[in-house]
Amino acid sequence: MTTTVFLQLVTNGIAQGAMYGLIAVGYTMVYGIIQLINFAHGEFFMFGGFGALAVYLWIPPVQHLPLLAALPIMLVGGMIASVIIAVLAERFAYRPLRNAPRLAPLITAIGVSILLQQLVFLWYPQPGGHTFRGVTAPLQFPTFGGKPFHLGGVLIQRADLLTVVVSVICMAYLAYFVMKTRTGRAMQATAQDPDTARLMGINTDKVIVVAFVLGAAFAAVAAMTYGLRFGQVSFDMGFSAGLKAFTAAVLGGIGNIYGAMVGGLVLGIAEQVTTGVLASYNATQQWGTAWQDVWAFLLLIIVLLVRPQGLLGERVADRA
C-alpha cells in the first residue's frame, strides 16, 4: 500500500469518525447525567435525516435554491424533527422510569428505538401527496456536485469537508455552552450529584431535557452529513450508525463529551484503514468492507481490556 492510499484512507476515516462523534455526544451527555444508555438515540439521528429530506421534498422553493443555501433550511427541519422526538421520548418514556431499576429504562429505550423505526417504515408520507407508504427502500438525498478537492494525491470530497467543518463548529459550541453558560454549569453539577444539585435549586428535569435536546440536535447535524455523503437515507440507518456511535462513546470514555468525538475519530480511522489495508492484500471483499463492523467492535474489545474506562475516561471509585 502506498503512502497516498494510506493518507486517503485516513482522510476518509476522519470524515466518517466526525459523523460518529456527533452522534456519540448525545449518548455520552445523557449517560453522564442520568446514567441511561439511550439506545433510541440512533432513531433520533434517523428522524433528523428524514426531517431534513422532508423539508427539501415538501417545500418546493427549497428545491430551487442552490444546495448550499438550502442546507441551513434543511438542517433546521431535521433538528426540529429530531428534537421533538427526543423531548417526547424523555417526557413520556424515560421520565416516569427515572427511579425504577436500571433495567427498566434500558428495555424501554430499546422499545422506543423499534417503535420509531417502524413509524417511519410504515407511515412516512408520500412527498406532495396525501397517502402514506412504507419506506421499504432508501430514499435519495441531495448531494454535492462538482469535483472533489485535491491535496497532494489525496481527494477530499465536498461532503467530507463539510462534515469535518460542522463537527468542529458543533464541538466548539458545546465546549462553550458547557463551560461558560449557566445551564452548562447546571449540567455539570447535575452529572456530578443530581440530589445535591436539586437541593441547590437547580431544576434537574430541565437540565435533563436540555441534554436530550442538544444530543438530538447534534444527531440531526450528523444525519444531514450522512445523507450528503452517501446520497440516501433509510428507515434502518439509525441502528448501525447508533451502534457505532455508542461504541465511539465507550471508546472515548462514556460520560466524557470530548472523549465521544475522540472515540468517533479513532473508530472511523480504524475502520477505514483496517478494511483498506486488508482489501489491498485480498482483492475480494472477504476481509475488507464486508468485515468492517467486525474490526470496529474488535477495537472496542481491545480498548476495554486495556483501558476499561475508555481513552479519556476516568476511573471512579464506587461510593458506599
Phi, psi and chi 1 to 4 in degrees:
 res  aa     phi    psi   chi1   chi2   chi3   chi4
   1 MET       -  132.4  173.4  178.5  -69.9      -
   2 THR   -80.9  162.8   64.1      -      -      -
   3 THR   -61.7  -37.9  -56.9      -      -      -
   4 THR   -63.1  -43.4  -59.3      -      -      -
   5 VAL   -64.2  -41.3  173.2      -      -      -
   6 PHE   -61.8  -45.2  177.9   78.2      -      -
   7 LEU   -64.2  -34.4  -68.3  176.0      -      -
   8 GLN   -63.6  -41.9 -177.4   69.0   64.5      -
   9 LEU   -64.2  -41.6  -67.8  172.4      -      -
  10 VAL   -64.5  -41.2  171.2      -      -      -
  11 THR   -61.4  -45.7  -58.5      -      -      -
  12 ASN   -62.4  -38.7  -64.0  -18.5      -      -
  13 GLY   -66.3  -34.5      -      -      -      -
  14 ILE   -64.2  -43.5  -69.7  173.3      -      -
  15 ALA   -65.2  -43.6      -      -      -      -
  16 GLN   -63.2  -44.1 -175.2   83.2   -7.1      -
  17 GLY   -67.3  -34.2      -      -      -      -
  18 ALA   -62.9  -38.3      -      -      -      -
  19 MET   -66.1  -44.8 -175.3 -170.8   72.0      -
  20 TYR   -57.9  -42.4  -70.7  154.5      -      -
  21 GLY   -63.0  -39.7      -      -      -      -
  22 LEU   -61.3  -40.0  -76.3  173.8      -      -
  23 ILE   -71.9  -39.7  -50.1  171.5      -      -
  24 ALA   -63.4  -28.0      -      -      -      -
  25 VAL   -58.2  -40.0  165.8      -      -      -
  26 GLY   -64.3  -42.2      -      -      -      -
  27 TYR   -57.9  -49.9  -86.1  108.6      -      -
  28 THR   -73.8  -31.9 -155.4      -      -      -
  29 MET   -67.1  -46.0  -81.1 -162.0  -58.5      -
  30 VAL   -64.9  -42.7  170.4      -      -      -
  31 TYR   -65.9  -39.4 -178.8   84.8      -      -
  32 GLY   -63.4  -26.2      -      -      -      -
  33 ILE   -97.0  -45.2  -67.2  177.4      -      -
  34 ILE  -121.2   10.6   59.9  173.9      -      -
  35 GLN    56.9   37.6  -52.9  -65.4  -61.9      -
  36 LEU  -115.1  127.1  168.2   67.0      -      -
  37 ILE   -87.7  102.5  -60.5  175.2      -      -
  38 ASN   -85.0   88.7  178.8   22.6      -      -
  39 PHE   -70.9   -6.9  -78.5  117.5      -      -
  40 ALA   -84.2   -2.1      -      -      -      -
  41 HIS   -63.6  -32.0 -170.1   66.5      -      -
  42 GLY   -60.7  -33.4      -      -      -      -
  43 GLU   -77.1  -27.9  -85.7   53.4   54.8      -
  44 PHE   -61.3  -41.6  -60.5  167.4      -      -
  45 PHE   -59.3  -46.5  160.7   79.3      -      -
  46 MET   -63.4  -42.5 -179.8  -93.9  -66.5      -
  47 PHE   -62.2  -35.8 -101.3   81.1      -      -
  48 GLY   -62.4  -40.5      -      -      -      -
  49 GLY   -65.1  -43.4      -      -      -      -
  50 PHE   -72.3  -31.5  -85.2   90.9      -      -
  51 GLY   -64.9  -42.7      -      -      -      -
  52 ALA   -64.4  -41.5      -      -      -      -
  53 LEU   -66.5  -37.2 -178.6   62.1      -      -
  54 ALA   -61.9  -41.0      -      -      -      -
  55 VAL   -61.4  -41.1  169.4      -      -      -
  56 TYR   -69.0  -39.1 -175.0   78.2      -      -
  57 LEU   -83.5  -34.9  -66.6  178.0      -      -
  58 TRP   -97.5   -9.8  -58.4  -15.4      -      -
  59 ILE  -114.2   95.9  -56.4  178.3      -      -
  60 PRO   -52.3  -40.8  -26.2   34.7      -      -
  61 PRO   -59.1  -29.0  -24.7   34.9      -      -
  62 VAL   -66.0  -36.5  176.5      -      -      -
  63 GLN   -65.9  -24.4  -61.8 -176.4   35.4      -
  64 HIS   -90.2   -3.5  -63.6   92.9      -      -
  65 LEU   -82.6  153.4  -67.2  173.2      -      -
  66 PRO   -57.7  147.2  -21.2   31.3      -      -
  67 LEU   -58.6  -38.8 -174.9   55.5      -      -
  68 LEU   -63.1  -32.9  -80.1  176.8      -      -
  69 ALA   -77.3  -30.7      -      -      -      -
  70 ALA   -77.8  -25.8      -      -      -      -
  71 LEU   -58.9  -45.0  -74.9 -179.5      -      -
  72 PRO   -59.6  -37.7  -23.4   33.8      -      -
  73 ILE   -67.7  -43.2  -55.9  173.9      -      -
  74 MET   -62.0  -39.9  -64.9  169.4   60.8      -
  75 LEU   -64.1  -40.7 -179.5   58.2      -      -
  76 VAL   -61.1  -43.7  169.9      -      -      -
  77 GLY   -61.9  -42.4      -      -      -      -
  78 GLY   -64.8  -41.9      -      -      -      -
  79 MET   -63.5  -42.9  -76.8 -176.4  170.7      -
  80 ILE   -60.7  -46.4  -69.2  173.5      -      -
  81 ALA   -61.9  -46.4      -      -      -      -
  82 SER   -66.7  -43.2 -174.0      -      -      -
  83 VAL   -67.1  -41.5  166.1      -      -      -
  84 ILE   -59.9  -46.2  -72.2  175.2      -      -
  85 ILE   -63.2  -41.7  -68.0  -61.7      -      -
  86 ALA   -64.2  -43.8      -      -      -      -
  87 VAL   -65.5  -42.2  170.2      -      -      -
  88 LEU   -63.5  -41.4  -69.8  175.3      -      -
  89 ALA   -63.7  -42.9      -      -      -      -
  90 GLU   -64.4  -42.4 -170.9  -79.6  -30.8      -
  91 ARG   -71.9  -42.6  178.0   61.3 -175.7   87.4
  92 PHE  -105.0  -17.7  -63.6  105.9      -      -
  93 ALA  -107.1  -41.7      -      -      -      -
  94 TYR   -97.9  -39.6  -59.7  143.0      -      -
  95 ARG   -61.6  -41.9 -170.3  179.7  -60.3 -176.3
  96 PRO   -62.8  -19.3  -24.1   35.4      -      -
  97 LEU  -106.0   16.5  -59.9  173.8      -      -
  98 ARG   -63.6  -33.2 -166.2  166.0  -65.1  163.4
  99 ASN  -101.7    9.3  -63.5  -41.3      -      -
 100 ALA   -81.4  165.6      -      -      -      -
 101 PRO   -55.5  149.3  -25.4   33.5      -      -
 102 ARG   -61.1  -26.1  -71.1 -168.9  179.0 -176.3
 103 LEU   -66.7  -31.8 -171.4   59.4      -      -
 104 ALA   -64.1  -53.1      -      -      -      -
 105 PRO   -66.3  -27.7   18.4  -30.0      -      -
 106 LEU   -65.5  -45.7 -179.1   63.5      -      -
 107 ILE   -66.0  -38.3  -65.5  173.4      -      -
 108 THR   -61.2  -40.8  -59.4      -      -      -
 109 ALA   -61.4  -40.3      -      -      -      -
 110 ILE   -64.5  -40.9  -63.1  173.4      -      -
 111 GLY   -63.8  -41.6      -      -      -      -
 112 VAL   -62.3  -40.2  171.2      -      -      -
 113 SER   -59.1  -48.2  171.8      -      -      -
 114 ILE   -65.1  -41.2  -63.6  172.1      -      -
 115 LEU   -60.5  -48.8  171.8   64.9      -      -
 116 LEU   -64.9  -38.9  -64.9  177.6      -      -
 117 GLN   -62.8  -42.9 -172.3  177.8  120.7      -
 118 GLN   -72.9  -30.4  -67.4  -56.6  -53.9      -
 119 LEU   -58.9  -46.0  -76.2  175.1      -      -
 120 VAL   -70.2  -40.2  173.4      -      -      -
 121 PHE   -60.2  -39.1  173.4   72.6      -      -
 122 LEU   -94.6  -31.6  -66.9  173.7      -      -
 123 TRP  -130.7   22.9  -69.0  -53.1      -      -
 124 TYR   -69.4  123.4 -173.7   73.9      -      -
 125 PRO   -71.4  148.5   23.0  -30.9      -      -
 126 GLN   -66.0  124.1 -178.1   82.2  -78.1      -
 127 PRO   -56.3  125.9  -23.2   33.4      -      -
 128 GLY    78.8    0.8      -      -      -      -
 129 GLY  -119.9 -175.8      -      -      -      -
 130 HIS  -116.3    1.5  -57.8  -73.0      -      -
 131 THR  -100.9  163.4   59.2      -      -      -
 132 PHE  -114.4  152.0  -69.4   79.8      -      -
 133 ARG  -146.0  158.9   61.3 -177.0  175.0   88.0
 134 GLY   -79.7  138.3      -      -      -      -
 135 VAL   -88.3   82.5 -177.3      -      -      -
 136 THR   -85.6  -12.6   56.3      -      -      -
 137 ALA  -134.3  156.0      -      -      -      -
 138 PRO   -59.2  145.6  -23.2   33.7      -      -
 139 LEU   -99.5  141.8  -62.2 -178.4      -      -
 140 GLN   -70.2  135.2 -174.9  175.9    0.7      -
 141 PHE  -113.4  141.2 -159.3   90.5      -      -
 142 PRO   -61.4  142.1   19.7  -31.2      -      -
 143 THR  -128.2  160.8   55.7      -      -      -
 144 PHE   -69.9  138.5  -78.2  113.4      -      -
 145 GLY   -94.4 -177.3      -      -      -      -
 146 GLY    90.1  167.1      -      -      -      -
 147 LYS   -81.5  151.7  -64.0 -179.6  179.8  179.6
 148 PRO   -70.9  163.6   25.0  -34.0      -      -
 149 PHE   -80.3  148.9  -59.9  102.0      -      -
 150 HIS  -110.5  128.6  -68.7  -97.8      -      -
 151 LEU  -128.6   95.9 -175.2   60.5      -      -
 152 GLY    68.8 -124.6      -      -      -      -
 153 GLY   -99.7    6.3      -      -      -      -
 154 VAL   -95.0  134.4  177.3      -      -      -
 155 LEU   -96.0  129.1  -62.2  179.8      -      -
 156 ILE  -115.4  111.8  -57.5  176.8      -      -
 157 GLN   -69.6  147.1  -58.0  -66.2  -25.8      -
 158 ARG   -60.7  -40.3  -64.8  170.3 -177.2  -93.6
 159 ALA   -66.5  -36.0      -      -      -      -
 160 ASP   -65.6  -42.5  -69.5   -8.1      -      -
 161 LEU   -63.0  -41.9 -178.9   60.5      -      -
 162 LEU   -62.6  -40.4  178.6   65.5      -      -
 163 THR   -59.0  -45.8  -58.8      -      -      -
 164 VAL   -66.5  -42.8  174.1      -      -      -
 165 VAL   -63.5  -47.6  169.9      -      -      -
 166 VAL   -68.4  -29.7  -62.6      -      -      -
 167 SER   -65.8  -42.8  -62.0      -      -      -
 168 VAL   -62.7  -43.7  171.2      -      -      -
 169 ILE   -62.9  -45.3  -66.0  173.0      -      -
 170 CYS   -63.1  -43.5  -72.8      -      -      -
 171 MET   -68.7  -35.9  -69.1  -54.5  -63.3      -
 172 ALA   -64.7  -42.9      -      -      -      -
 173 TYR   -64.0  -42.3  169.4   76.6      -      -
 174 LEU   -63.9  -41.2 -177.3   61.7      -      -
 175 ALA   -61.4  -43.4      -      -      -      -
 176 TYR   -64.0  -44.8  168.9   79.5      -      -
 177 PHE   -62.1  -46.1  179.5   84.4      -      -
 178 VAL   -70.8  -38.5  171.1      -      -      -
 179 MET   -89.7  -27.8  -59.8  -57.1  -62.9      -
 180 LYS  -112.5  -20.6  -60.8  -62.7 -176.5 -179.9
 181 THR   -96.9  158.7   67.5      -      -      -
 182 ARG   -62.5  -43.6 -174.8 -178.2 -178.2   89.9
 183 THR   -66.0  -37.8  -56.4      -      -      -
 184 GLY   -62.8  -41.8      -      -      -      -
 185 ARG   -67.6  -33.1  -69.6 -168.2  -70.2  -90.2
 186 ALA   -65.4  -36.4      -      -      -      -
 187 MET   -63.7  -42.0  -70.0  175.8   65.9      -
 188 GLN   -62.9  -42.6  -65.3 -177.6   63.0      -
 189 ALA   -65.4  -42.1      -      -      -      -
 190 THR   -65.2  -38.4  -56.1      -      -      -
 191 ALA   -65.2  -35.5      -      -      -      -
 192 GLN   -75.1  -44.0  -69.2  176.7    9.8      -
 193 ASP  -160.2   94.0 -167.8  -30.2      -      -
 194 PRO   -62.7  -35.0   18.9  -30.3      -      -
 195 ASP   -66.7  -45.8  -67.2  -29.0      -      -
 196 THR   -65.7  -38.7  -58.3      -      -      -
 197 ALA   -60.7  -39.2      -      -      -      -
 198 ARG   -66.4  -40.1 -167.2  177.6  -61.7  109.7
 199 LEU   -66.4  -27.4  -69.7  173.6      -      -
 200 MET   -83.9    5.4  -63.4  -62.0  -68.1      -
 201 GLY    96.2    7.2      -      -      -      -
 202 ILE   -81.1  131.0  -65.2  175.0      -      -
 203 ASN   -79.5   92.7 -173.6  -19.3      -      -
 204 THR   -66.8  -29.8   54.5      -      -      -
 205 ASP   -62.2  -42.9  -73.8  -21.5      -      -
 206 LYS   -64.0  -41.1  176.8 -176.9  175.5 -178.2
 207 VAL   -61.8  -42.3  168.1      -      -      -
 208 ILE   -64.7  -41.3  -67.4  168.9      -      -
 209 VAL   -62.0  -41.3  171.0      -      -      -
 210 VAL   -60.9  -39.9  169.8      -      -      -
 211 ALA   -62.2  -42.6      -      -      -      -
 212 PHE   -65.0  -41.0  -87.9   88.0      -      -
 213 VAL   -64.7  -46.7  167.5      -      -      -
 214 LEU   -62.6  -44.8  -77.4  175.2      -      -
 215 GLY   -61.6  -41.5      -      -      -      -
 216 ALA   -67.8  -38.5      -      -      -      -
 217 ALA   -64.1  -42.5      -      -      -      -
 218 PHE   -65.5  -36.8  -82.3   35.3      -      -
 219 ALA   -64.1  -37.0      -      -      -      -
 220 ALA   -65.4  -39.4      -      -      -      -
 221 VAL   -60.6  -44.9  175.0      -      -      -
 222 ALA   -62.5  -38.1      -      -      -      -
 223 ALA   -64.4  -39.5      -      -      -      -
 224 MET   -66.7  -40.8 -165.7 -179.4   70.6      -
 225 THR   -66.1  -33.8   63.9      -      -      -
 226 TYR   -60.9  -48.3  176.2   98.0      -      -
 227 GLY   -62.0  -41.2      -      -      -      -
 228 LEU   -67.0  -35.3  -67.5  171.7      -      -
 229 ARG   -76.6  -40.0  -66.4 -179.2   70.0 -127.4
 230 PHE  -104.7   -9.4  -61.3  105.6      -      -
 231 GLY    74.0   16.3      -      -      -      -
 232 GLN  -162.4  159.4   63.0 -178.4   28.4      -
 233 VAL  -132.6  150.6  -68.6      -      -      -
 234 SER  -141.9  159.4   60.6      -      -      -
 235 PHE   -66.2  -23.2   76.3   95.1      -      -
 236 ASP  -103.9   10.9   58.5   -9.7      -      -
 237 MET   -70.3  -21.3   72.5 -177.8 -162.2      -
 238 GLY   -72.0  -24.2      -      -      -      -
 239 PHE   -66.4  -54.4  175.7   77.9      -      -
 240 SER   -68.4  -47.6  176.1      -      -      -
 241 ALA   -63.8  -39.0      -      -      -      -
 242 GLY   -65.7  -39.4      -      -      -      -
 243 LEU   -66.0  -40.8 -157.1   55.7      -      -
 244 LYS   -65.9  -39.5  -64.2  -70.8 -175.0   65.4
 245 ALA   -66.5  -38.5      -      -      -      -
 246 PHE   -62.7  -40.6  172.1   67.3      -      -
 247 THR   -60.2  -42.3  -57.2      -      -      -
 248 ALA   -62.6  -40.8      -      -      -      -
 249 ALA   -63.1  -41.0      -      -      -      -
 250 VAL   -68.6  -40.2  175.0      -      -      -
 251 LEU   -59.5  -44.7  -78.3  175.9      -      -
 252 GLY   -77.1  -20.1      -      -      -      -
 253 GLY   113.6   98.4      -      -      -      -
 254 ILE   -59.0  129.9 -168.7   75.2      -      -
 255 GLY   100.7   -9.3      -      -      -      -
 256 ASN  -106.4  113.5 -172.2  -47.3      -      -
 257 ILE   -68.1  -33.9   57.4  175.0      -      -
 258 TYR   -74.6  -34.9  -52.0  108.8      -      -
 259 GLY   -62.3  -31.5      -      -      -      -
 260 ALA   -61.3  -44.4      -      -      -      -
 261 MET   -69.8  -40.8 -178.1   55.8   71.0      -
 262 VAL   -61.6  -44.2  170.6      -      -      -
 263 GLY   -62.0  -38.8      -      -      -      -
 264 GLY   -63.2  -44.0      -      -      -      -
 265 LEU   -64.7  -43.6  -67.9  172.9      -      -
 266 VAL   -61.1  -43.8  170.0      -      -      -
 267 LEU   -65.9  -44.9 -179.3   60.6      -      -
 268 GLY   -62.6  -45.4      -      -      -      -
 269 ILE   -65.8  -42.6  -67.2  172.1      -      -
 270 ALA   -61.7  -42.1      -      -      -      -
 271 GLU   -60.2  -50.9  -81.3 -172.7   -3.5      -
 272 GLN   -67.0  -45.0  -67.2  -66.8  -40.4      -
 273 VAL   -67.8  -44.6  170.8      -      -      -
 274 THR   -62.6  -49.3  -55.3      -      -      -
 275 THR   -67.0  -36.7   55.3      -      -      -
 276 GLY   -66.4  -43.5      -      -      -      -
 277 VAL   -64.7  -45.6  168.4      -      -      -
 278 LEU   -67.6  -38.2  -68.1  172.4      -      -
 279 ALA   -66.3  -29.5      -      -      -      -
 280 SER   -70.3  -24.0   68.2      -      -      -
 281 TYR   -94.5   -9.5  -72.4  102.5      -      -
 282 ASN  -142.1  111.8 -172.2  -24.3      -      -
 283 ALA   -63.7  -21.6      -      -      -      -
 284 THR   -82.1  176.3   68.3      -      -      -
 285 GLN   -93.1   10.3  -64.4  -63.9  -45.8      -
 286 GLN   -58.3  -43.2 -178.0  178.9    0.9      -
 287 TRP  -115.3   14.0  -57.6  104.4      -      -
 288 GLY   -99.8 -125.1      -      -      -      -
 289 THR   -63.6  -25.6   54.5      -      -      -
 290 ALA   -64.2  -23.2      -      -      -      -
 291 TRP  -108.9   20.7  -80.6   50.0      -      -
 292 GLN   -58.8  -43.1 -179.6  171.2  -49.5      -
 293 ASP   -65.2  -33.5  -65.7  -12.9      -      -
 294 VAL   -61.7  -45.7  173.5      -      -      -
 295 TRP   -67.3  -32.8  -49.3  124.5      -      -
 296 ALA   -63.7  -47.9      -      -      -      -
 297 PHE   -77.4  -24.7  -65.4  115.7      -      -
 298 LEU   -64.4  -40.4  179.8   61.4      -      -
 299 LEU   -61.3  -41.2  173.8   64.2      -      -
 300 LEU   -60.2  -44.5  173.2   63.9      -      -
 301 ILE   -62.5  -43.2  -67.5  171.2      -      -
 302 ILE   -62.7  -46.2  -66.8  172.0      -      -
 303 VAL   -62.7  -41.0  170.7      -      -      -
 304 LEU   -67.8  -31.1  -69.6  179.2      -      -
 305 LEU   -72.2  -39.6  -71.5  174.3      -      -
 306 VAL   -84.6  -42.1  175.6      -      -      -
 307 ARG  -140.1   85.8 -173.3  176.2  172.6   81.9
 308 PRO   -58.6  -28.9  -21.4   32.2      -      -
 309 GLN   -80.5    0.7   65.4  -90.5   37.8      -
 310 GLY    90.4  172.9      -      -      -      -
 311 LEU   -65.2  -42.3  -62.0  176.0      -      -
 312 LEU  -112.8    7.4  -61.0 -174.9      -      -
 313 GLY   -78.3  162.2      -      -      -      -
 314 GLU  -117.0  140.2  -62.9 -179.9   -0.8      -
 315 ARG   -74.8  121.6 -169.9 -179.6  -63.7  -84.3
 316 VAL  -113.3  127.5 -179.8      -      -      -
 317 ALA   -73.4  142.4      -      -      -      -
 318 ASP   -69.5  137.0  -69.4  -24.3      -      -
 319 ARG   -92.3  137.8  -69.5  174.3  -66.6 -179.0
 320 ALA   -75.1      -      -      -      -      -
